[in-house]
Amino acid sequence: MSKLSPYINEIVSFIVMLLMLAALVAGQTNARAYQLAALDAASNEVIRTSHFRLEDE
C-alpha cells in the first residue's frame, strides 16, 4: 500500500471543501450583478404594465 492510502478520504474532503469555497466566493462576487439585473427586470415590467394600461384607457 502507498503511504497516501490512509489519507485519501481527507485529501478528497479537502479538495471538495476548496471547490465549495470557490463556488461561494464566485456566487458572492456575482450577487450584486444578479440583484441589479433583477431590479432592472422588475422596473421594465412596471413600465411595460403602465404602458399597456395607458393604451387601453
N, C-alpha and C positions, 0 to 999 in steps of 0.2 A: 504494500500500500504506500501511497505517496504521503509525504509529510502534510500536504494540504487537505487530505481526505477528511479529517475530523472537523475542519473549519469550512467546508463547502457551504453549509447552511448559513453560517454567519456572513460569509462573503456574498452569497446571493441576497440575503436580507439587507446588507449594506448597500448593494447596488440598487435594489428596489427602493430603498429609502432615499437614495440620491436622486433617482428618477422622479419620485413623488415630490421631492423638494424642488426640482427643476420645473415640474408641472405647476406647482403652487406659485413659484416666482413668475413664471410666464403668464399665469392667469391673473395675478395681481397687476402686472405691468399692462395688461390689455383691458383691465376692468374699467378704466377711465374712458377708453375708446368705445367700449360697449355701452357705457352709460350715456355718452354723448350721442351715439347712434340711436339709442332708444328714445332719448328726448327729441331728437330731430324727427324720428318717425312719428312720434306722438303729436308733435306740433304740425307736421304735414297732414296728419289725419284730421286734426281740428280744422285746419284751413280748408281742406277738401270738403268736410262736412258743412261748414258755414257757407261755402261757395254753392253747394247744392241747394241749401235752404234758400239762398237769395234767388236762385234761378226758378225755384218752384213757386215763390210768392208773387 
